Amino acid sequence: MIIKPTKKQTLELNDPLQHSDHAKPKTRREFIAQGFAAGGASVFGASALSLFANPNQAYAALSSDLEALKASCGIATEGAGKIPFICIDLAGGANIAGSNVLVGRNGGQKEFLTTAGYSKLGLPADMIPTAPNMASASGDHINEDLGIAFHSESAFLRGIQERCSADTQAAIDGAVIPARSENDTGNNPHNPMYGIYRAGADGSLLSLIGSRSSESGGNSMAPMDLIDPSVRPTKIDRPSDVTGLVDVGDLVGLLSQDDAVAVMESIQRISDQKMNQVNAFQDVSARDVVNDLVRCGYVKSADIADRFGNPNSLNPEADVDIVGPSGIFSTDEFNSEGEFRKAASVMKLVVNGYAGAGTITMGGFDYHTGERGTGEQRDLRAGRCMGACLEYAKRMNQPLMLYVCSDGSVASNGRIDDSMAGAGKGEWTGDNQSTAASFFLVYNPGGRAGLVDNNESRRQIGYMRSDASVETSSSPAANNVNLLVQTVLLNYMALNGEQASFEDRFMNHGLGNATLRDSLVAFNPL
């Protein structure tokens, strides 16, 4: 008698993943990867400025004499003039290549793999990129609405397009980086936060933020040679913490916000007069120290009260571009879905320039559960968060670089999940680091970023073999996660027009000579 295997059921969106071939989770990273714990919500919210039409200009300027002191006191404004950067860290080993972002051979995304290779990436023969698809405008399974080629049935793509307007999509492009990384481990140094800071990104409230209280602020580690303890990412877990980011004391409340700012400005001027008398009797080093503590302290206090006198204005839930009838999320969605609150809070702070860069960790992506539906649901939610970040950048008229990575990846043995949730795609049946990839998307308010030399193959940095395994010699990033991060940093600096300074900022890099480095850059400066 032949006994058919029992069909596994699709798990609910927030159900934990219990694998018989995995040890029981013991560390916080393992709990997050398998969905037993949420990836701590970074409700970094936000700037009061986002409540206005132009958030970077909404607040009243300080008096001219104090405004001139802000730069000398190290008060950063508007993200230090760099492109906002968000990293989405999918903990557990998500599928990125093939079923989501297309990855091809040496000629780029559209030098296609074999049918067997796509099967390993979860795509049956009737869903390979070139297979006929009457439901698609292109007649196949390739979608290039975002510039970079996605599979037309990609759950990431569906989520992004659900949240992004047509105008936003028309100003997005991206690149994919086939690159191996170890399965199910936080030891992959995927996180580029410290490097983004070294490249010049900064915020007026915080330099770096992240949704976990780890050294990197995310699930994955940061490369050891980039870590700077002085800018360790700040973690905030819940919306109530957002309003606690800035404390202006009791003065705002006893007085109006304008009056409170005026009082602090007057205190600064009186202190400045006293300090000028003290300076005559101090040596240079002592004078500098006292000036920093006194003069700059009052300037910073006045500036903070000026911009953030109402703590409730920091709450992302109060931003009509994020929540509500015209928002990216409905009120019900925002209240019921923690991952949406997390993404909304990080994007609000980063896009408005109040943090230089931020990491959003999302858990439960170790989804090789012997069926497909669980992974599809989680990819869709991740895509919605990606789309929300991009759409918010459009509404704030700010550029954005969005980087997506995961620790390892998954593969299919070709068995099909024909349930409604599985959508006729290949079941994820095990971990497979050789199918891994990362990708980044770029939103530019002025229109889609221009490819270097108008070369379509620039959208893929490195390549896969025809059997859907990363060709480890195809780029420095392909078999070294540290160099993957450096490749991302190089592309970030190139978007900012500072590619020529890469070697000065990262003197011990491993990306080779200038000719090789130039070949790893996807886009011209924005």
N, C-alpha and C positions, 0 to 999 in steps of 0.2 A: 504494500500500500504506500502510495506517495503522499507525504504530508507537506502541504504548502506552508511556507513560512508565514507567521502572523504579520500582517501589515502594521507597521508602527503608525501611531497617531501623531498628528501635528500638535506640538505643544502650544499652550497659550503664550501670549507675547512676553509675559514676565515670568514664566515658569522656569525653574532652574534646570540645567542640563546634567543628567546623571549618567555618566559613561561607565560601562563595565570594564573598559580597558584603561581607565584612569584611576589613580589613587584618589581617596577622598580628599577634598580640598582642605588645606591647612592654613595657607597664607591668605591675606586679604586679596592679593592679586588673583589667586586661584578661585576664591569665592566670586570675585567680579567676573572673571573670564567665563565661568560656568553659570553665571546668572543667579547665584545664591545671594548675592548682595548687589545693590545698585552701585554704579560708579559715582561716588559722592557728588552731589549736584553742585556745580560751581555757579551759584546764583550771583554772579558778579554783576552786578548791575550797574549800574549804571549811572550815567551822568544825568544831572538835571537837565542838561542842555537838550537831550533828545526829546523833551516834551515840546520843543519849539520847531518851527519849520526849518531853520538852519541851526542845528545844535551847537556848532562850533563858534557861533557868533551871538547866541541868544542872551548871554548874561551881560550885564552892564560892566563896562571896563572899570578898573580901579582908577582913582585919580591919577593924572598923568605923571606926577612925581613918583608915585609908588609903582605904577605900571613899568616905569623904566628900570626899577630895581629887580623885577621878577627874574630876568635872565641871569643877572649876576648872583642871585640867590639860588640858582639851580632849579627854578620852578618850571618844569616841562609843560608844554601846551601842545595839544592836538597831535599826540603820538610822535613827537620829535620829527615830524615831516616825512615819516616812512610809511610804506604801505602796510595797513593792518594785516595781521597774520593770525590764523586760527588753525590749530591741529586737532583733527578728530581721530582719536585713538580707539580702535575697535578691539577690545580685549578678548582674546581667546583664539584668534586665527580665522578671520573672516575670508570669504571668497571675494576677491577683487577682479582678478583677470578672467576674461572670457565671458562669463555669464553677466558681468557688470560692465567693466571697461574692456574694450577689445584690445587684445595683445597679439601681435603677429611676429613674423620672422624678421630677418635682417632688413627688409625693405620698409618696415613700419607696420602700423596697425592693420593695414589692408593687404599685407603679404601673408595670406592666410595659412593657418595650421592644417594638419590633416584631420579628417573626420574623427579618427581615433583620439587625436589630441583634444579636440573640442569635447568629446565624450568624457574625457578625464576632467574637463572643466565644467561638467554638468549640463552639456548641451547635446541632445540627441541629433541624429542625422537631419531630421526635418527642421531643426532650429539652428544649424550652423549659420554663420553670417551670410553666406551666399544663397541659402535655401530660399525658394520662393515664399513670399508672404503677402497675400492679397490684402491684409489689413494694414499694411505699411505703405506710406506714400512713395517710398523708395522701391517697393516691390521685393525687398529682401529683409534681412534681420539686422540691418545696420541703421543706426540713428545718429545723425551729426548735427542735431539741433543746437548742441552746446559747443560746436567746433570739434572738439575731441570726439572720436567715434565710440559710442556705447552700443551694446547689444540692444536691439529694439525692445526686448522683453526684460531689460534690467530693472530690478527692484530699486536700486539706487536711483536710476534715471526717473522712474515713475515718481518717486518721492520728491526729487529735486523739481521736476516739472509741475508737480502739484502745488508747490509753494512759490514758484518763480513765475512772474509775468512773462509774456512773450518778449517784451522789451528787455527784460533782464537776461533771458536766455540768449538773446541776440548779441549780448555784450560779454558772454562767457566763453572762455576757451581753456584748454588744459593739456597736460602731458601725463603719460603713464610711465612708470619705471619698474620693469621686471626685476625683482631683487629677492633672493632667498633670505629668509630669517627663521630662527629656531621656533618650533611649535611650542605653544603653551608655556611661555616663560616671560617674565618681566625683565629678563637679563638682556634682551635685545635693546641696544641703545638707539631706539628709533626717534626719541624726542628731541626736536631741534630748538627748544625754547631759548636756552642760553646762547646758542649761536645766533639766533635772530636778534637777541639783545646786543651781542657783540657787533652785529652788522649795523647797529645804530637805532633799532626800534626802542621806544620808551613811551611811557604814559605819564600823564600829568598827576595821576593818583598813585598808580602802581606800575612797576616795570613789567612784571610777568605774573600771570595767574594760571591756575590749574584746578581741576576738579578732584584731585586727590592730594592728601597731605604727604606726598612723596617728594624726593629730591627734585624730580622733574616736573611735578605737578600732574603727571599722568600715570597710566599703567606701565608703559615702557620706560626704561632708564634713559637718562641723557648721557651722551658721550663724556667720559671722565675728563678729557682734556678741555672741555668747554664749560664745566661747572664753575659758577661764580657764586659762592655762598651769600654774597651781599645782596643778590637779587633773587633769592630763592622764591619760587612762585607762591603767591598767597592763595590759600584755599578758603572758600566760603561754602557752607553746606545748604543753606536754606534762605528763602527770600527775606526773612527777618534780619539775617546777617547783612544783607545788602544795605539796608537803611542804617546799619551801624558802621558802615565803612568810614564815615566822616562824623566826627563829634565836634560841634562848634560851641559846646558848653551852654550855659544858661542865658548868655547875653541875647541870643536870638530866641525870642519868646517873651522876654521882658521888654524888648524893643522890637520895632519892625526890622526886617532884614536890612533895608537901606540904612537905617539909623545905626544898627549894630556894626555894619561895615564902616560907617563914618567914624564911630567911636574907636574902632581898632586902627583906622588910618591916623587918627589924631594921636593915639598912644604911640604909634610908630614914629611920628614926627617929633613928639616930645622926647622920646628915647633917643632919636637920632641927634637932637641938640645936645643932650647930656653926653652922648658917646663922643661927640666931637671934642668936648672938653676933656674927657678921659683919655682920648687918643693922644693928646699932647704929652702925656706922662707914661705911655706904654711903648714897649718896643713893637716892631712890626708883627711878629708872630702872635703875640698876645692880643694885639689890636684886631687881627684877623679873626682870632677865635671868638673874642667877645662880640664882634660885629656879626659873625655868623649866628651866634646864639640869640642875640638880642634883636638886631635890626632885621635879619632875615626871618626870625621867628614871628615877628609881628606882621611882616609882609605876607608870609605864607598863611598866617591865621586870617588876615583880611581877605586874601584871595580865596581861601576855602569858604569863608562865610559868604563872600560875594557870589560864588558859584553854587554852593551847596547848603545855603542857609536853611532850606527846608529839607530835612532828612528824608521825608516821604517821597520827594522828587527823584530819589535814587532808585525807587522801586520799579523794576521792568514791567510789572503788571499795570503801572499807570501810563505806560507808553502806548498811545493809540496806534502806532505803527506796528506794534508787536501783538497786542491783545485787544480784542473787541471786534465790532462789526466790520471795520476796515483794516483790522490787524492781520498779521501773518498767521496767528493762531486765534481760534475762537476762545471765548472765556471758558467754555466747558473743556476744551482740549487742554488749555493751559492749567486748569485746576486739577485735571485728572491724570495728566501725563508728566511724570517727573523729568523725563529726558527732554521734553519740550521746555520746561522751566529752566533746566540747566543750560540748554543751548541758547535760549533767549537771553539769559543773564550774561553769559560770556560774550555773545556777539554784541550786546549793548555796550559793554564796557570797552571792548577792543575796537569796534568799528568807530566809536566816538572819540577814540584817542586817549581814553583814561587808563588804559593798560596797553603796553606795547605789543603783547602777544598773549594768547591763551590756549590752553588745552582742554578739550572736552573728552573725557573718557566715557565710553559706553560699554556696558558689560553684556555677557551672554552670547558672544560670537564664536564660541567653541561648539558650533552647531552641527557636528557630524553625527546626527541622531538616527541615521538609517532611513530618513525620509527627507523631503525637500521643503515642506511648508514652513517649518520652524525658521529655517534660514531666510526664506523669502520674506516673512513677516518682519524679522529683525532688520534685514537689509532695507526694507521699505521705510521703517521708522528712522533708520540712520539717514536715508536719502532725504526724508522730510526735514531733518535737522540741518543737513547740508544746504538744502534749498532755502531754509529760513535764514541762514547766515548770509547767503548770496543776495536774497531779496532785500534783507535789511540794509546791506551795503548799498544797494541801488536806491532805496528810499532815503538814505542819508547822503547820497551823492558822494560816496567814498569808494575807492578801490579796495579789493580784498584778495589775498592769496589764501586759499583753503587747502590744507594738506591732509590726506587721509592715509592712515597706515594701520597695520595689524601685525600681531606677533605670530608669524607662520601663516598657514592657509589650510584649505581642505581640498579633497578630490572625490570624484565619483567613480564607482566601478561600472557605470553604464546602466544600472537598473533604474527604471523610470518610476517616478511618483506621479500617477495619473489622477490623484485627488484634486479637488478644486484648488486647495492651497498650494499643492505641488506643481500645478499648471503644466504637467507633462514633461517636466525637466528631470535631469538625473539626480538621484538621491545622493546626499553627501554621506559617504561611508567611512571616512577616515581623515586624519591629519596628513598633510603633504607639504613640506616646506618648499619643494621644488616648483610648486605652482604659484608661489607668492608674488605679490606686486604691491606697489604704492602708487598713488597718483595725486596730482594737485590741480585745482581749478583756479582760474584767475578771472575776477570781475573787474572791468574797466569802465567807468562812467562815460568815457569818451568813445567807446566802441571796442569791439573785440581786439585783444592784444595781437600785434603782428608777429608772425613766425619769422625767425631768423632766416634770411635769404628766401622768404616765402616758400620754404621747403616743408611740405606736408609731413615728411618723415620725422621732423623735429618733435612731433607730438609723442613720440616713443623714444625713450632714452635707454638703449640696450634692447635686447630681444629674447624671444623664446625659441627653442628648437621646435621642429614640426610636431613633436609628441607632447607639447605643452609643458615642458620643463625649462626652467630658466637656463639660458646659455651663460655659464658663469664667467666667460671671457668677454662678454658683449659690452660691458661697461665697468668702470671701477666699482659702481654700486651693486653690481649683480650678485656678488658673493661676500659682501662686507657691509654690515649695517652702519658702521661708523662712516664709511664713504657714501652710503646712501644719504645720510644726514648732510654730509658736505655737499653733495649734488643738489639737494634741496636749498641749502644756504646759497650756493652759487647762483641758482636760478632766482632766488629772492633778491640778491644784490643786483643781478642783471635787470630785473624789473624796475629796480630803483635807480638804474643808470650808473651803478657803481661796480660793475663787473671787473673793471681794471684794478680795483682796490682789494679784490678777494685775497690775493696772496699776502698783502700787508695785514689784513685782519686775521687770517688763518694761516700763519707761516708754516706750520707743520702739516699741512693738508696732504692728502694722498691722491689727488686728482691729476697728477702728471703735469706736463708742460703746458704752455699757453694754448698750443694748437689742440691738444686733447681736451683741455678745459672748455675751450670755445665750442667744441662739438657736443658738449653736454648741456648747452643752453638752448632752451626751447623758444623763448620770446624776446623780442626787442623791448627796450625800456618803455614803460607806460607814459 
